[in-house]
Amino acid sequence: GVLGMHLHAGDRSWHFGNGENLLEFRERIQKILDLLAQTPGEHIVVVTHRGVINAIRFAVTKGLAGSPRRLILAAGVEILANGSIT
């Protein structure tokens, strides 16, 4: 699953079942960020899974928070709790 996604991170042809690869996942995260950026000055609530929140944090902070390693080690250094406000 997630481990395979990161082992094949640079391989656009690798997919986990019918799912997306890491490059496609990162592209989807960027589309989310682009969409959110279209409404500046607004208060926006994003409800999603912690893996997506972690990836958004990684993209926004240029890798200083929410690293791919933490995606692999879901119980790693920084745990985002279910139902949390991040």
C-alpha positions, 0 to 999 in steps of 0.5 A, spaced: 500 500 500 503 506 502 510 503 503 509 500 495 507 507 493 513 510 496 518 505 494 516 506 487 515 514 488 518 516 481 515 510 477 509 513 474 507 507 471 506 503 478 500 503 481 497 500 487 491 496 484 487 501 481 489 506 485 494 512 484 501 512 484 505 517 489 506 522 483 499 522 481 497 523 489 502 529 489 498 532 483 491 531 486 494 535 492 496 540 488 490 541 485 486 541 492 491 547 494 490 551 487 482 550 488 483 553 495 488 558 493 482 561 488 478 563 495 483 568 498 481 571 505 475 566 506 475 561 512 475 554 509 474 547 512 477 541 509 475 535 511 479 529 509 483 523 511 490 524 515 494 522 509 491 527 505 492 533 511 499 530 512 501 531 504 498 538 504 502 540 510 508 537 506 506 541 500 505 548 504 511 547 508 516 545 502 517 539 506 518 542 513 512 538 516 508 532 514 514 528 511 513 522 506 516 518 511 511 519 516 506 517 511 509 510 511 510 510 519 503 512 520 504 511 528 511 515 527 513 522 530 507 526 529 500 523 529 494 526 527 488 524 530 482 522 527 477 528 528 482 533 530 483 540 527 489 541 524 
